[in-house]
Amino acid sequence: MALDERGSALIKRIYSAGENQSAWDAVIVDLFQVVGSIAGVCTLVDLDRRQPYFCRLYGAQNGELAISAEDYASRIGQDPTLGWAAVRPNSKFVDSAESLEPSDYPNDPFAQWTFETFGTAFWYSGFVKPSDELTFCLTAHFTREQYGGSKILLAQFRLLFDHLECALRMSNRPPSRESARALLRMGKSGTVDSLSKGAERLLGDRSPLLVTQGRLLTSRKAEQRVLDRAIERTRGSAGAPPNPTAIQVSHENGRPWLVVVRPLPENYGPFGKLHRNVEIEILDRIPAVPRLDLVQSLFGLTARELQVVRLLGEGHSIDSLSATIEVSRNTTRAHLRSIYAKTKTTSQVELIQLCSGLSTAAADHQLADLMALN
């Protein structure tokens, strides 16, 4: 169906919201306004257990509601549309009138609560399952008057929900298969489920690594143990994702390869974490040209710390560096102390030698010592 200018502009904003919570909040409030609902709810929920993992409430007029998300989450198990969707996994949209008989409305506790809370009589939900365990649900609540002539509005809701679902799915795509970088992705099962073309080329003849039955294997047992531990730590750690881990892998020509294991959180936009994947990058040589992105990956530097390292490499003194990034000398020195601690260096000279000499044999041995300390 055709949308007016406001609806078309909203679709563009849906695809540009990224993972910005404020941008998504504004998009969803506008979506509810476009379809004429008085209030709405966004949830990421385990339908089988009726357990919400994310819940956000929106008032279509000003984006705010008096009740809390915790209050709604405590009642979500009573929502008859969730039960309806749980036993119909292939259905994408449900009308509250389909899940409740008209005679049941006066006595249904959830219908009574929505009327008392939102002033709404009916609701309409869209469902999509971004993972095996969780379902994303967007629900628009309507007054009886709004709902009476709502066929066009519900068609608009379906169209906008489809775009919303597409944008969130696109934001969660695995690394491009077309990438020239040698990238592998491990899913939640712990096996390799995708390889870039760069990885396929690199893992050919005379490679010290191979993928068999979904497992990345090295030719040496000691290196395999280190690699397996790095992958398991990245997959299994609770809380914040761990820093990337780098492992050197011996090669018959004498020049080691570098394997960088980093977390790849799979989020549904800003609406919650689905699970954590693992991304592995393989480098057949430590780059001759200093790769500051690799330095950041190896040692977990922040963006500001990386900027400090780059400026030091360009020859800046403490004074000129501080002036360039517009901070005090003390702040710059605090950044340096943090960088030294992360890279296991003790001076600017040692730090720059590490970053600029990564391709030399001496730096290879130094990096190996540093990685052994991680």
Protein Blocks (a to p, Z undefined) as FASTA:
>chain_A
ZZdfklmmmmmmmmmnmmafklmmmmmmmmmmmnopabdcdddddfklopafbdcdddfk
lopafbdfklmmmmmmmmmklmmmmmmmkbcbdcfklmpcfklmmmmmklmmmmmmnopa
bdcdddddfbfkbccdddddddfklmmmmmmmmmmmmmmmmmmmmmmmmmmcccdfklmb
dcddddfkopafbdcfklmmmmmghiabdceehiacdfbfklmmmmmmmmmmmmmpghjd
ddddddddddfkopacddddddddddehjnocfbdcddddddfbdcfbacfklmmmmnop
afklmmmmmmmmnopafklmmmmnopafklmmmmmmmmmmmnopabfklmmmmmmmmmpm
klmmmmmmmmmmZZ
